[in-house]
Amino acid sequence: MNRKLAAREITAAFDATAWPPILTPDEAARLLRLKVSTLYRHVSEGRYAAAVKRGKPLRFWRDRLVQEFMR
């Protein structure tokens, strides 16, 4: 079954108050328990549409990132 996680399921899975809604690559990698290099590779492969690039810094929407990771 391929259904989206509800917002309450995402916040119940981890302490959402400890993670800001917009994450740096280091924070995103820690949240997903990945190496930063693996996260960047996944972004380059197009796995995470939650990645937003405005100028040089790369940022991630926390809830979208978790949704995409769980697919």
C-alpha positions, 0 to 999 in steps of 0.5 A: 500500500502506498499512502501518504503519512498524516501530519500527526504520524510524522510528528508522532514518529519524532520530537517535531519541536526539536527539529525546525520546519526547514532543515540544513543538510546536516540536520536533514542527514541526522534526522534520516540517520544518513551520512551527509554525502549519502543525502547529497547523492540522493538529492542529485538522483532526484529522490527528494523534491523537498530539497530547495536551493535558493542561491548556494545553500540547500535546505529541506522542508522537514515534513516533506523530507520525511514523506519522501524518505518513507516512500 
